[in-house]
Amino acid sequence: MLTRKQHELLMFIHERIKESGVSPSFDEMKDALDLASKSGIHRLITALEERGFLRRLAHRARALEVVKLPQQATTSAPAGGRQAFKPQVVEGSRAAMSAPEPANDVRELSILGRIAAGVPIEAIQHERDKLQVPETMLGAGEHYVLEVEGDSMIEAGILNGDYVVIRRTDQATSGEIVVALVEGETATLKRLRRKGASIALEAANPKYQTQIYGPDQVAVQGKLVGLIRRYH
């Protein structure tokens, strides 16, 4: 799942490389996305790079390579090089469907509480509500929902008040966003990185530092599979 601006920037870069063979300048990207400064472009590119959509080519100016495109992306853009987008209520890593899913093709999942996207808070609480989640977002296994509190994952498109859909597991690959239980007491939503015998919990917001723990201090409680955002 990408934020609207991440998606828009990725498609703009893709179309420009396809047309001219050269990636656009930061000024061109800033103007295309109507951003006030180039710092926003730097943050978007870093987020796309971390998630495997872009690659910077070393020792070359304006050298960006599009590694992959979102599955729902189209390959054509309107005049002027800008890609048109439609807002989505549910955002997630879901395959493009040839026909709409039935409206009742949902699963009711438990909202277990709030999870910190920032400084860790108390561990996950008991079930407090239910949320209907599209089956297309889910797969095999047990799932649950948490409400996000904090802003440390904003560059991964996860905002305060969002609902994250979690597949329950105690295993995760380096680079995945997980629910991590720290020292058996506090839970947080972060990107997990394995660094030798240590475990790093990375934020997606430059104002938060990466947290380094020993292997016995962190237990994976599940990994992110989807996100639901309410606009009311």
N, C-alpha and C positions, 0 to 999 in steps of 0.2 A: 504494500500500500504506500502510495506517495501522497504528499500534500498537493494541493492544486498548483502552488507555485513551483514545487519540485517537478511535477509532471509537465508544466508549461515550459520550464527552462530546458528540461531534457528533450522535449520534442522540438523546441526552437533550435537547439544545438544540432540535433539529428537532421532537421530539414536543411540547415545552412551547410553542413558538411556534405550532404547529398547533392546540394546545388553547386557548391563552389569547390569542394574538396578541402576547405579550410574551416576550422571552428571559428565562431564569431569572437570578437573582442569583448572584454568585460564591459566596455562602454555600450556596445551594441546590445549585450544581454541586459544591462541595466535599463536601457531605453525600451527594449522589447517588453520587459516585465513591469514597466512603470514603477521602478524602485527609485528611492531617493539617493541611494549611494551604492557604491560597488561592494561594500562590506556585506550587504545582503546576498549578493551574487556569490561571494566567497563562501558564505555559510551554506547556501543551497548546493554548490558544487561539492563541498566537503561531505554533506549529507548523502548526495547521490553517489559519491565515490565510496563512502563507507558501506553503502548498501549494494554495491556491485553494479551500478548502472553506468557509471563513468570511470574512465581511467586517464590520469594525467601522464603524458609522454615526456620523459625526462629530456632535458637539454634542448628543448624546442619551444619557441615562443608560440603562444596561442595553440598549444597542442593538447587537445582533448579528444578522447576516443569514446564513442558510445559503445559500451560492451553489450548491453541488452536493452530492450524496450519493455514497458509494462504490457501485459498480455492484452489489456483492453485498449491499447493505443491504436489509432489509425495511422496510416502512413502518408496521408495527404493533409495539406494545410491550406487555409484560405489565402487569398492574395495578401501580400505583405509579409509572408513568412510566419505569421502567428497561427498557432494551433487553437482551434475552438474547443471549449470544454463545457460539459454540463455538470452541475453540482450533483453529488451523490450523498444520500442520507447515510448509507452504510458504506464504509470504506474497508476494503480487505484484500488480501492476496487471493483472488478468486478467478478461476478460468472463465474466459468469455463464453457465454451461452448462446446457442443458436436460436433459442426460443425462451420467453419469459418463464420463470418458475411459478408454480401455483402460489397464490397469495398465502395459503395456509401451510406451505412447506417450511415450517419453522420448528425449532425445538425450544422448549422452555428451560432456561438454565438458571441456577441459583446465583444471586449476587451475594458474595460472601463478605463484602465489606469494602473498605477503601485501601488502596495501595499507594505508597509514596512514590512519586516521580520527582525525587529531590532528596532531602534528608530522610533516612529511614524512620518509619513510625512503628507503632505497635504491630505485632504480628496479626495476620488475617483473623478477623472476628467470625462469629457464627453467621449463618445465613440470615439475611434481613429482608430480601425481596426476590422477585423473579424478573427475568427479562427474556423476551422472545428473540431468538437469534436464527437467521436464515440457515437452513441445512447446508447450503452451498459453501458457507464459511467454515463448516466443521468437517471432521473426518472421523476416523475410528478413535476410540478411546473416550475417557471421561473428560468433561469440560466444565468450567465454571467462569463466572464473570466478576470483575473487580472494577470499582470506580476509581479513576485516577485522581490523585491529589498532588499538585505541584507542577513545576514547569521544566524539570530537568531533561525531559525527553521530547521537547518541542521540535527539534530539528529532525526527529524521526517521525514527525507528524502526529505525536501523541500529546494532547492538550489537557489542561486541568478540566475535570468534569467529564472527560471521555469515559466510555466503558470498554475495557479490554477483555477480549475473549481468550481464555487460557486453557491449553490442553494439559491436563495433569500428568506430570512425568518428573522423574528425578534425574534425568539425563538431558544434556544440552551440548550442542556443538559450539565451539568457539565462534563468536560473532552473532549468536542468536540473542534476542531480547527475552529475558526470563524474569520470573518471580523468584527472587533469591531471599532465603531466610538466613539472616546474619546472626551467628552465635546463638541460634535457637530462640531469639527473642524479637528481632525486628525484621520486617519484610520490606522489600523495595523492588521497583521495576527498573531494570538496567540491562545494558548489553554486556554479556559475559565474554571475557577474553581469558584464555589460559596462557599464562606466561611461566613456562617451566613448571615448578611445583606450586606456584602462586595462582590465585584467581583474581582478576581485575574486574570490577563492576564499573562500566563506563557510562557516563551521562551523555546525552545528545544536546548539550547546552554548554557553551564555553565557560559560563560562570561557575560551573560545578567541577570539582576535581575528581579524577579517577580514584576509586577506593580499592586498595590492595589488601587481600586477605590470604591467610593460609588455607590449604585445602580442607582442613577440618572445621573452618569457621563459617563456611558457606554451604548451604544445602539448597539445591534447585527444587522448587515446588511446582514448577510448570513453565511452559514457554508460550509466547504470544503467537496466536494464529489469526486474530482478527480484531477489529476495532469498530465500535458503534458510537456515533455522535448524535446527540439530540440538539435540536435548534429551538427548543421552547422549554 
